[in-house]
């Protein structure tokens, strides 16, 4: 399969709440673009396969993200583009995190491209319920709190493309590819 190599190292952040469609989009994009794929679940599941809400996970979560960012930085440094598939809902609200991401791509002469995947709250709830993962039990039992902590339409202070994952997949992918390839 021929995948397009981007002309400049790029950090592609695929963001959105759990079950918003990030991984589905990421895997299709990876079929089209030559990128290193990093998914926060790969690391988190090794230590916390059943939860994303207990105190032990919340204590170590920043360190798991530090690992992802270190791997991202090293890939960008050697010229690889990186697709980072992670919610980043809370992080988007943090000015220090935003500066860190901006400084990293600027220092490494890379591009930052942000795609937010979203869907209606009902579709989100249906997706979470249907995937049947233990780590989602808390979300379903504490839905209102989950929605307050992880709003579907959180503010994103970076230029970004919003993709409603309830819409036609082929059209969405076309829009995403056009957006990625047009970013300078």
Secondary structure, 3 states (H helix, E strand, C coil): CCCECCCCCEEEEEECCCCCCHHHHHHHHHHHECCEEEEHHHHHHHHCCCCCCCHHHHHHHHHHHHHHHHHHHHHHHCCCCEEEECCCCCHHHCHHHHHHHHHHHHHCCCEEEEEEEECCHHHHHHHHHHHCCHHHHHHHHCHHHHHHHCCCCCCCCCCCEEEECCCCHHHHHHHHHHHHHHCC
